[in-house]
């Protein structure tokens, strides 16, 4: 079952691409599975920006992005998502990535989730027949979370991972904790045999279709740190009760958010260097 549409954003997996406009002297560098965005300019607020077109409707749009937890307890990060032209509707979320303290201003629909090694900032906006979206994030908006005003003198670095913009609401229920990851080394798929076979006394087998509600079994490998593997174990054992409950995650092939359940022999783990592992999961794509 499809929970939400495909990610609308351009180049969500590469924040150093031309799809993300660097403003105020922002610099971007790879940081493992994150992208480190630095504001080193004391005369301007540095940020990454992306705008794009959307239908002029009144539908809900949901934006989210993960920010890596850190120990930099001075610079306050800002995440903004909104729509514009002709009507501007948007929300700013300020967050301290060291403590998790956050608040929103000039709008509603913001929230923050604790995902272990990262904070997920979510903003949901109802379109007002506008034709453009605008999202941007500033690693050093100011140094006072209770102040709405930007502080050009603030400097700092924040690491971001895989922004998402979808048509509809944030996926409900249990959610795969590594939504920003693509499979490490690819994937494989085996469709469920959806036939009923009857062998007559002579002649070839007679077959018919069982039905339209069939599943596909996917195998994929993900590269995790030892801390992230602890998050996975908590997710598997507690949130989805040893794999007995369904959950949503980006499809291994298309990245569209869909519903899955763990199959038989749900996963194996292999050591991968110092404090790193690969997990090999077997999941069923639900009809």
ZADO-1210 file (C-alpha; in nm, 4 decimals, padded with zeros to 6 digits):
<atoms>
<atom x="00.0000" y="00.0000" z="00.0000" code="UNK" pos="1"/>
<atom x="00.1434" y="00.3383" z="-00.0971" code="UNK" pos="2"/>
<atom x="00.1504" y="00.5726" z="00.2036" code="UNK" pos="3"/>
<atom x="00.2803" y="00.8816" z="00.0259" code="UNK" pos="4"/>
<atom x="00.3948" y="01.0028" z="-00.3111" code="UNK" pos="5"/>
<atom x="00.7470" y="01.0033" z="-00.4425" code="UNK" pos="6"/>
<atom x="00.9921" y="01.2524" z="-00.2981" code="UNK" pos="7"/>
<atom x="00.9301" y="01.5782" z="-00.4868" code="UNK" pos="8"/>
<atom x="01.2702" y="01.7312" z="-00.4092" code="UNK" pos="9"/>
<atom x="01.5538" y="01.7338" z="-00.6609" code="UNK" pos="10"/>
<atom x="01.8814" y="01.5653" z="-00.5557" code="UNK" pos="11"/>
<atom x="01.7777" y="01.4773" z="-00.1983" code="UNK" pos="12"/>
<atom x="02.0773" y="01.2448" z="-00.1723" code="UNK" pos="13"/>
<atom x="02.3355" y="01.5080" z="-00.2701" code="UNK" pos="14"/>
<atom x="02.3148" y="01.8417" z="-00.0911" code="UNK" pos="15"/>
<atom x="02.6268" y="01.9533" z="-00.2776" code="UNK" pos="16"/>
<atom x="02.4519" y="01.9378" z="-00.6152" code="UNK" pos="17"/>
<atom x="02.3378" y="02.2384" z="-00.8179" code="UNK" pos="18"/>
<atom x="01.9771" y="02.1654" z="-00.7157" code="UNK" pos="19"/>
<atom x="02.0615" y="02.3205" z="-00.3777" code="UNK" pos="20"/>
<atom x="02.1521" y="02.6877" z="-00.3987" code="UNK" pos="21"/>
<atom x="02.4225" y="02.7915" z="-00.1519" code="UNK" pos="22"/>
<atom x="02.3546" y="03.1341" z="-00.0037" code="UNK" pos="23"/>
<atom x="02.5605" y="03.3541" z="00.2266" code="UNK" pos="24"/>
<atom x="02.8834" y="03.1661" z="00.1653" code="UNK" pos="25"/>
<atom x="02.7521" y="02.8247" z="00.2722" code="UNK" pos="26"/>
<atom x="02.9873" y="02.5338" z="00.2062" code="UNK" pos="27"/>
<atom x="02.8936" y="02.1661" z="00.1854" code="UNK" pos="28"/>
<atom x="03.1045" y="01.8537" z="00.2465" code="UNK" pos="29"/>
<atom x="03.0252" y="01.4848" z="00.2818" code="UNK" pos="30"/>
<atom x="02.9952" y="01.3613" z="00.6411" code="UNK" pos="31"/>
<atom x="02.9376" y="00.9866" z="00.6157" code="UNK" pos="32"/>
<atom x="02.5676" y="00.9420" z="00.5443" code="UNK" pos="33"/>
<atom x="02.5118" y="01.3120" z="00.6141" code="UNK" pos="34"/>
<atom x="02.6117" y="01.6375" z="00.4458" code="UNK" pos="35"/>
<atom x="02.7903" y="01.8922" z="00.6640" code="UNK" pos="36"/>
<atom x="02.6768" y="02.2479" z="00.5882" code="UNK" pos="37"/>
<atom x="02.8983" y="02.5233" z="00.7289" code="UNK" pos="38"/>
<atom x="02.8274" y="02.8892" z="00.7978" code="UNK" pos="39"/>
<atom x="03.1680" y="03.0492" z="00.8467" code="UNK" pos="40"/>
<atom x="03.0661" y="03.3971" z="00.7327" code="UNK" pos="41"/>
<atom x="03.0180" y="03.6386" z="01.0225" code="UNK" pos="42"/>
<atom x="02.8424" y="03.8911" z="00.7969" code="UNK" pos="43"/>
<atom x="02.5548" y="03.6792" z="00.6636" code="UNK" pos="44"/>
<atom x="02.3339" y="03.3812" z="00.7469" code="UNK" pos="45"/>
<atom x="02.4475" y="03.0928" z="00.5268" code="UNK" pos="46"/>
<atom x="02.1904" y="02.8404" z="00.4067" code="UNK" pos="47"/>
<atom x="02.0920" y="02.5885" z="00.1409" code="UNK" pos="48"/>
<atom x="01.7783" y="02.6652" z="-00.0602" code="UNK" pos="49"/>
<atom x="01.5617" y="02.4762" z="-00.3065" code="UNK" pos="50"/>
<atom x="01.2483" y="02.5999" z="-00.4823" code="UNK" pos="51"/>
<atom x="01.0236" y="02.4165" z="-00.7236" code="UNK" pos="52"/>
<atom x="00.6797" y="02.4111" z="-00.8794" code="UNK" pos="53"/>
<atom x="00.3700" y="02.2392" z="-00.7409" code="UNK" pos="54"/>
<atom x="00.0073" y="02.2262" z="-00.8577" code="UNK" pos="55"/>
<atom x="-00.2100" y="02.5207" z="-00.7474" code="UNK" pos="56"/>
<atom x="-00.4214" y="02.3091" z="-00.5116" code="UNK" pos="57"/>
<atom x="-00.5248" y="02.3093" z="-00.1456" code="UNK" pos="58"/>
<atom x="-00.3604" y="01.9784" z="-00.0570" code="UNK" pos="59"/>
<atom x="-00.1310" y="01.9003" z="00.2353" code="UNK" pos="60"/>
<atom x="00.2458" y="01.8920" z="00.1760" code="UNK" pos="61"/>
<atom x="00.4895" y="01.7386" z="00.4268" code="UNK" pos="62"/>
<atom x="00.8592" y="01.8204" z="00.4430" code="UNK" pos="63"/>
<atom x="01.1160" y="01.6568" z="00.6695" code="UNK" pos="64"/>
<atom x="01.4912" y="01.6416" z="00.7115" code="UNK" pos="65"/>
<atom x="01.7278" y="01.4738" z="00.9593" code="UNK" pos="66"/>
<atom x="01.9899" y="01.6709" z="01.1535" code="UNK" pos="67"/>
<atom x="02.2800" y="01.4876" z="01.3142" code="UNK" pos="68"/>
<atom x="02.3093" y="01.5206" z="01.6909" code="UNK" pos="69"/>
<atom x="02.6227" y="01.7057" z="01.8001" code="UNK" pos="70"/>
<atom x="02.7834" y="01.8841" z="02.0932" code="UNK" pos="71"/>
<atom x="02.7865" y="02.2337" z="01.9438" code="UNK" pos="72"/>
<atom x="02.5638" y="02.4074" z="02.1955" code="UNK" pos="73"/>
<atom x="02.5853" y="02.7618" z="02.0572" code="UNK" pos="74"/>
<atom x="02.4569" y="02.7893" z="01.7006" code="UNK" pos="75"/>
<atom x="02.0817" y="02.7383" z="01.6544" code="UNK" pos="76"/>
<atom x="01.9751" y="02.5629" z="01.3343" code="UNK" pos="77"/>
<atom x="01.6765" y="02.6799" z="01.1302" code="UNK" pos="78"/>
<atom x="01.4618" y="02.4667" z="00.8974" code="UNK" pos="79"/>
<atom x="01.1953" y="02.6349" z="00.6863" code="UNK" pos="80"/>
<atom x="00.9336" y="02.4963" z="00.4519" code="UNK" pos="81"/>
<atom x="00.6600" y="02.6920" z="00.2805" code="UNK" pos="82"/>
<atom x="00.4610" y="02.7627" z="-00.0352" code="UNK" pos="83"/>
<atom x="00.4454" y="03.0870" z="-00.2299" code="UNK" pos="84"/>
<atom x="00.3028" y="03.2632" z="-00.5365" code="UNK" pos="85"/>
<atom x="00.0523" y="03.4018" z="-00.4899" code="UNK" pos="86"/>
<atom x="-00.0023" y="03.3196" z="-00.1196" code="UNK" pos="87"/>
<atom x="00.2872" y="03.2683" z="00.1207" code="UNK" pos="88"/>
<atom x="00.2327" y="03.0021" z="00.3904" code="UNK" pos="89"/>
<atom x="00.5297" y="02.8621" z="00.5796" code="UNK" pos="90"/>
<atom x="00.6813" y="02.7614" z="00.9115" code="UNK" pos="91"/>
<atom x="01.0260" y="02.8124" z="01.0631" code="UNK" pos="92"/>
<atom x="01.1606" y="02.5544" z="01.3073" code="UNK" pos="93"/>
<atom x="01.4560" y="02.6452" z="01.5290" code="UNK" pos="94"/>
<atom x="01.6454" y="02.3593" z="01.6941" code="UNK" pos="95"/>
<atom x="01.9458" y="02.3112" z="01.9188" code="UNK" pos="96"/>
<atom x="02.0998" y="01.9910" z="01.7805" code="UNK" pos="97"/>
<atom x="02.2918" y="01.9342" z="02.1042" code="UNK" pos="98"/>
<atom x="01.9951" y="01.9362" z="02.3446" code="UNK" pos="99"/>
<atom x="01.6983" y="01.8788" z="02.1132" code="UNK" pos="100"/>
<atom x="01.5249" y="02.1970" z="02.2329" code="UNK" pos="101"/>
<atom x="01.3138" y="02.3430" z="01.9524" code="UNK" pos="102"/>
<atom x="01.0300" y="02.5783" z="01.8708" code="UNK" pos="103"/>
<atom x="00.8439" y="02.7055" z="01.5647" code="UNK" pos="104"/>
<atom x="00.7482" y="03.0569" z="01.4603" code="UNK" pos="105"/>
<atom x="00.5534" y="03.2406" z="01.1877" code="UNK" pos="106"/>
<atom x="00.3487" y="02.9291" z="01.1254" code="UNK" pos="107"/>
<atom x="00.2323" y="02.5921" z="01.2571" code="UNK" pos="108"/>
<atom x="00.2707" y="02.2276" z="01.1600" code="UNK" pos="109"/>
<atom x="00.6270" y="02.1842" z="01.2854" code="UNK" pos="110"/>
<atom x="00.7480" y="01.8954" z="01.5021" code="UNK" pos="111"/>
<atom x="01.0725" y="01.7186" z="01.5963" code="UNK" pos="112"/>
<atom x="01.1356" y="01.3456" z="01.6524" code="UNK" pos="113"/>
<atom x="01.4296" y="01.1846" z="01.8314" code="UNK" pos="114"/>
<atom x="01.5716" y="00.9089" z="01.6080" code="UNK" pos="115"/>
<atom x="01.8717" y="00.8087" z="01.8155" code="UNK" pos="116"/>
<atom x="02.1721" y="00.9681" z="01.6460" code="UNK" pos="117"/>
<atom x="01.9663" y="01.2394" z="01.4763" code="UNK" pos="118"/>
<atom x="01.6711" y="01.4738" z="01.5081" code="UNK" pos="119"/>
<atom x="01.3992" y="01.4658" z="01.2419" code="UNK" pos="120"/>
<atom x="01.2404" y="01.8048" z="01.1780" code="UNK" pos="121"/>
<atom x="00.8949" y="01.7780" z="01.0172" code="UNK" pos="122"/>
<atom x="00.6865" y="02.0626" z="00.8728" code="UNK" pos="123"/>
<atom x="00.3347" y="02.0098" z="00.7344" code="UNK" pos="124"/>
<atom x="00.1747" y="02.2903" z="00.5313" code="UNK" pos="125"/>
<atom x="-00.1655" y="02.3114" z="00.3620" code="UNK" pos="126"/>
<atom x="-00.1216" y="02.4670" z="00.0198" code="UNK" pos="127"/>
<atom x="-00.3229" y="02.7823" z="-00.0500" code="UNK" pos="128"/>
<atom x="-00.3457" y="02.7458" z="-00.4290" code="UNK" pos="129"/>
<atom x="00.0174" y="02.8531" z="-00.4575" code="UNK" pos="130"/>
<atom x="00.2379" y="02.7252" z="-00.7377" code="UNK" pos="131"/>
<atom x="00.5817" y="02.7067" z="-00.5777" code="UNK" pos="132"/>
<atom x="00.7460" y="02.5470" z="-00.2746" code="UNK" pos="133"/>
<atom x="01.0453" y="02.6842" z="-00.0909" code="UNK" pos="134"/>
<atom x="01.2616" y="02.4969" z="00.1618" code="UNK" pos="135"/>
<atom x="01.5842" y="02.6050" z="00.3211" code="UNK" pos="136"/>
<atom x="01.7986" y="02.5231" z="00.6200" code="UNK" pos="137"/>
<atom x="02.0538" y="02.7360" z="00.8008" code="UNK" pos="138"/>
<atom x="02.3275" y="02.5762" z="01.0165" code="UNK" pos="139"/>
<atom x="02.3763" y="02.8948" z="01.2244" code="UNK" pos="140"/>
<atom x="02.0601" y="03.1047" z="01.2184" code="UNK" pos="141"/>
<atom x="02.1331" y="03.2685" z="01.5544" code="UNK" pos="142"/>
<atom x="02.2554" y="03.1794" z="01.9051" code="UNK" pos="143"/>
<atom x="01.9274" y="03.2230" z="02.0974" code="UNK" pos="144"/>
<atom x="01.6474" y="02.9758" z="02.0307" code="UNK" pos="145"/>
<atom x="01.3936" y="03.2168" z="02.1812" code="UNK" pos="146"/>
<atom x="01.4792" y="03.4888" z="01.9306" code="UNK" pos="147"/>
<atom x="01.3043" y="03.4930" z="01.5923" code="UNK" pos="148"/>
<atom x="01.5592" y="03.7282" z="01.4380" code="UNK" pos="149"/>
<atom x="01.8580" y="03.5986" z="01.2460" code="UNK" pos="150"/>
<atom x="02.2054" y="03.6827" z="01.3707" code="UNK" pos="151"/>
<atom x="02.4509" y="03.7360" z="01.0873" code="UNK" pos="152"/>
<atom x="02.7452" y="03.6933" z="01.3264" code="UNK" pos="153"/>
<atom x="02.6468" y="03.3369" z="01.4205" code="UNK" pos="154"/>
<atom x="02.8714" y="03.0665" z="01.2736" code="UNK" pos="155"/>
<atom x="02.8691" y="02.6892" z="01.2913" code="UNK" pos="156"/>
<atom x="02.8319" y="02.3561" z="01.1119" code="UNK" pos="157"/>
<atom x="02.5342" y="02.1202" z="01.1054" code="UNK" pos="158"/>
<atom x="02.5021" y="01.7845" z="00.9271" code="UNK" pos="159"/>
<atom x="02.1860" y="01.7014" z="00.7328" code="UNK" pos="160"/>
<atom x="02.0566" y="01.3829" z="00.5734" code="UNK" pos="161"/>
<atom x="01.8099" y="01.3108" z="00.2939" code="UNK" pos="162"/>
<atom x="01.5376" y="01.5800" z="00.2909" code="UNK" pos="163"/>
<atom x="01.1916" y="01.4659" z="00.1862" code="UNK" pos="164"/>
<atom x="00.8908" y="01.6514" z="00.0416" code="UNK" pos="165"/>
<atom x="00.5753" y="01.4556" z="-00.0272" code="UNK" pos="166"/>
<atom x="00.2127" y="01.5143" z="-00.1162" code="UNK" pos="167"/>
<atom x="00.0064" y="01.4145" z="00.1883" code="UNK" pos="168"/>
<atom x="00.0682" y="01.3646" z="00.5572" code="UNK" pos="169"/>
<atom x="00.3685" y="01.2208" z="00.7381" code="UNK" pos="170"/>
<atom x="00.3582" y="00.8384" z="00.7323" code="UNK" pos="171"/>
<atom x="00.1773" y="00.7095" z="01.0405" code="UNK" pos="172"/>
<atom x="00.2569" y="00.4064" z="01.2508" code="UNK" pos="173"/>
<atom x="00.5932" y="00.2363" z="01.2621" code="UNK" pos="174"/>
<atom x="00.8543" y="00.3996" z="01.0386" code="UNK" pos="175"/>
<atom x="01.1878" y="00.2533" z="00.9266" code="UNK" pos="176"/>
<atom x="01.4511" y="00.4558" z="01.1160" code="UNK" pos="177"/>
<atom x="01.6907" y="00.4942" z="00.8211" code="UNK" pos="178"/>
<atom x="01.4657" y="00.6586" z="00.5632" code="UNK" pos="179"/>
<atom x="01.7577" y="00.8456" z="00.4078" code="UNK" pos="180"/>
<atom x="01.9544" y="00.5336" z="00.3149" code="UNK" pos="181"/>
<atom x="01.9711" y="00.3535" z="-00.0138" code="UNK" pos="182"/>
<atom x="02.0588" y="-00.0178" z="-00.0120" code="UNK" pos="183"/>
<atom x="02.4306" y="-00.0863" z="00.0200" code="UNK" pos="184"/>
<atom x="02.5288" y="-00.2969" z="-00.2782" code="UNK" pos="185"/>
<atom x="02.1852" y="-00.3180" z="-00.4389" code="UNK" pos="186"/>
<atom x="01.8783" y="-00.5353" z="-00.3833" code="UNK" pos="187"/>
<atom x="01.7032" y="-00.8479" z="-00.5141" code="UNK" pos="188"/>
<atom x="01.3347" y="-00.9371" z="-00.5494" code="UNK" pos="189"/>
<atom x="01.1327" y="-01.2590" z="-00.5787" code="UNK" pos="190"/>
<atom x="00.7582" y="-01.2354" z="-00.6515" code="UNK" pos="191"/>
<atom x="00.5143" y="-01.4568" z="-00.4637" code="UNK" pos="192"/>
<atom x="00.3870" y="-01.7461" z="-00.6729" code="UNK" pos="193"/>
<atom x="00.0287" y="-01.6346" z="-00.7336" code="UNK" pos="194"/>
<atom x="-00.0862" y="-01.9488" z="-00.9142" code="UNK" pos="195"/>
<atom x="-00.2980" y="-02.2467" z="-00.8131" code="UNK" pos="196"/>
<atom x="-00.1802" y="-02.5586" z="-00.9987" code="UNK" pos="197"/>
<atom x="-00.3788" y="-02.8785" z="-01.0551" code="UNK" pos="198"/>
<atom x="-00.2183" y="-03.1779" z="-01.2205" code="UNK" pos="199"/>
<atom x="-00.4744" y="-03.3904" z="-01.4142" code="UNK" pos="200"/>
<atom x="-00.4094" y="-03.7577" z="-01.4802" code="UNK" pos="201"/>
<atom x="-00.2742" y="-03.6711" z="-01.8213" code="UNK" pos="202"/>
<atom x="-00.1685" y="-03.3536" z="-01.9913" code="UNK" pos="203"/>
<atom x="-00.0069" y="-03.0339" z="-01.8657" code="UNK" pos="204"/>
<atom x="-00.0933" y="-02.8754" z="-01.5299" code="UNK" pos="205"/>
<atom x="-00.4018" y="-02.6593" z="-01.5100" code="UNK" pos="206"/>
<atom x="-00.3323" y="-02.3220" z="-01.3525" code="UNK" pos="207"/>
<atom x="-00.5353" y="-02.0265" z="-01.2396" code="UNK" pos="208"/>
<atom x="-00.4596" y="-01.7001" z="-01.0651" code="UNK" pos="209"/>
<atom x="-00.5082" y="-01.6993" z="-00.6865" code="UNK" pos="210"/>
<atom x="-00.6026" y="-01.3327" z="-00.6632" code="UNK" pos="211"/>
<atom x="-00.4767" y="-00.9774" z="-00.7031" code="UNK" pos="212"/>
<atom x="-00.3479" y="-00.9259" z="-00.3459" code="UNK" pos="213"/>
<atom x="00.0031" y="-01.0652" z="-00.3790" code="UNK" pos="214"/>
<atom x="00.3323" y="-00.9826" z="-00.2101" code="UNK" pos="215"/>
<atom x="00.6889" y="-00.9432" z="-00.3327" code="UNK" pos="216"/>
<atom x="00.9885" y="-01.0504" z="-00.1267" code="UNK" pos="217"/>
<atom x="01.2775" y="-00.8053" z="-00.1272" code="UNK" pos="218"/>
<atom x="01.6298" y="-00.8594" z="-00.0004" code="UNK" pos="219"/>
<atom x="01.8485" y="-00.5557" z="00.0651" code="UNK" pos="220"/>
<atom x="02.1654" y="-00.4725" z="00.2557" code="UNK" pos="221"/>
<atom x="02.2214" y="-00.1594" z="00.4633" code="UNK" pos="222"/>
<atom x="02.5462" y="-00.0233" z="00.6072" code="UNK" pos="223"/>
<atom x="02.5111" y="00.0958" z="00.9702" code="UNK" pos="224"/>
<atom x="02.7316" y="00.2123" z="01.2509" code="UNK" pos="225"/>
<atom x="02.7245" y="00.0116" z="01.5746" code="UNK" pos="226"/>
<atom x="02.5087" y="00.2852" z="01.7317" code="UNK" pos="227"/>
<atom x="02.2648" y="00.2698" z="01.4406" code="UNK" pos="228"/>
<atom x="02.2513" y="-00.1089" z="01.4689" code="UNK" pos="229"/>
<atom x="02.1365" y="-00.0598" z="01.8275" code="UNK" pos="230"/>
<atom x="01.8608" y="00.1655" z="01.6891" code="UNK" pos="231"/>
<atom x="01.7674" y="-00.1082" z="01.4418" code="UNK" pos="232"/>
<atom x="01.7487" y="-00.3717" z="01.7164" code="UNK" pos="233"/>
<atom x="01.5239" y="-00.1442" z="01.9224" code="UNK" pos="234"/>
<atom x="01.3047" y="-00.0838" z="01.6174" code="UNK" pos="235"/>
<atom x="01.2794" y="-00.4559" z="01.5346" code="UNK" pos="236"/>
<atom x="01.2324" y="-00.5901" z="01.8881" code="UNK" pos="237"/>
<atom x="01.0186" y="-00.3165" z="02.0407" code="UNK" pos="238"/>
<atom x="00.8522" y="-00.0932" z="01.7830" code="UNK" pos="239"/>
<atom x="00.7459" y="-00.3716" z="01.5464" code="UNK" pos="240"/>
<atom x="00.7426" y="-00.6478" z="01.8094" code="UNK" pos="241"/>
<atom x="01.0117" y="-00.8797" z="01.6726" code="UNK" pos="242"/>
<atom x="00.9021" y="-00.8153" z="01.3166" code="UNK" pos="243"/>
<atom x="00.5350" y="-00.9028" z="01.3664" code="UNK" pos="244"/>
<atom x="00.4031" y="-00.5560" z="01.2748" code="UNK" pos="245"/>
<atom x="00.4131" y="-00.3767" z="00.9415" code="UNK" pos="246"/>
<atom x="00.6092" y="-00.0554" z="00.8915" code="UNK" pos="247"/>
<atom x="00.6705" y="00.2065" z="00.6264" code="UNK" pos="248"/>
<atom x="01.0001" y="00.2712" z="00.4504" code="UNK" pos="249"/>
<atom x="01.1321" y="00.3982" z="00.1156" code="UNK" pos="250"/>
<atom x="01.1031" y="00.1229" z="-00.1422" code="UNK" pos="251"/>
<atom x="01.4467" y="-00.0379" z="-00.2063" code="UNK" pos="252"/>
<atom x="01.4143" y="00.0207" z="-00.5820" code="UNK" pos="253"/>
<atom x="01.1935" y="00.3296" z="-00.6306" code="UNK" pos="254"/>
<atom x="01.2284" y="00.5171" z="-00.2954" code="UNK" pos="255"/>
<atom x="00.8491" y="00.5605" z="-00.2879" code="UNK" pos="256"/>
<atom x="00.7273" y="00.5156" z="00.0711" code="UNK" pos="257"/>
<atom x="00.5417" y="00.1841" z="00.1013" code="UNK" pos="258"/>
<atom x="00.4338" y="-00.0646" z="00.3662" code="UNK" pos="259"/>
<atom x="00.6422" y="-00.3756" z="00.4403" code="UNK" pos="260"/>
<atom x="00.6658" y="-00.6628" z="00.6896" code="UNK" pos="261"/>
<atom x="00.9670" y="-00.8762" z="00.7706" code="UNK" pos="262"/>
<atom x="00.9722" y="-01.2161" z="00.5996" code="UNK" pos="263"/>
<atom x="01.0991" y="-01.5492" z="00.7326" code="UNK" pos="264"/>
<atom x="01.4665" y="-01.5290" z="00.8358" code="UNK" pos="265"/>
<atom x="01.4144" y="-01.1537" z="00.8817" code="UNK" pos="266"/>
<atom x="01.7751" y="-01.0393" z="00.8923" code="UNK" pos="267"/>
<atom x="02.1397" y="-01.1291" z="00.9369" code="UNK" pos="268"/>
<atom x="02.4281" y="-00.9077" z="01.0529" code="UNK" pos="269"/>
<atom x="02.7889" y="-00.8996" z="00.9341" code="UNK" pos="270"/>
<atom x="03.0792" y="-00.7067" z="01.0832" code="UNK" pos="271"/>
<atom x="03.2050" y="-00.4330" z="00.8512" code="UNK" pos="272"/>
<atom x="03.5173" y="-00.2643" z="00.9808" code="UNK" pos="273"/>
<atom x="03.5541" y="-00.0954" z="01.3184" code="UNK" pos="274"/>
<atom x="03.2221" y="-00.0149" z="01.4867" code="UNK" pos="275"/>
<atom x="03.0288" y="-00.0773" z="01.1640" code="UNK" pos="276"/>
<atom x="02.8020" y="-00.3539" z="01.0390" code="UNK" pos="277"/>
<atom x="02.5942" y="-00.4510" z="00.7391" code="UNK" pos="278"/>
<atom x="02.2435" y="-00.5850" z="00.7925" code="UNK" pos="279"/>
<atom x="02.0835" y="-00.8067" z="00.5303" code="UNK" pos="280"/>
<atom x="01.7052" y="-00.7796" z="00.5536" code="UNK" pos="281"/>
<atom x="01.4277" y="-00.9878" z="00.3992" code="UNK" pos="282"/>
<atom x="01.1008" y="-00.7973" z="00.3734" code="UNK" pos="283"/>
<atom x="00.7611" y="-00.8443" z="00.2117" code="UNK" pos="284"/>
<atom x="00.6059" y="-00.5602" z="00.0130" code="UNK" pos="285"/>
<atom x="00.2427" y="-00.5513" z="00.1254" code="UNK" pos="286"/>
<atom x="-00.0376" y="-00.5270" z="-00.1347" code="UNK" pos="287"/>
</atoms>
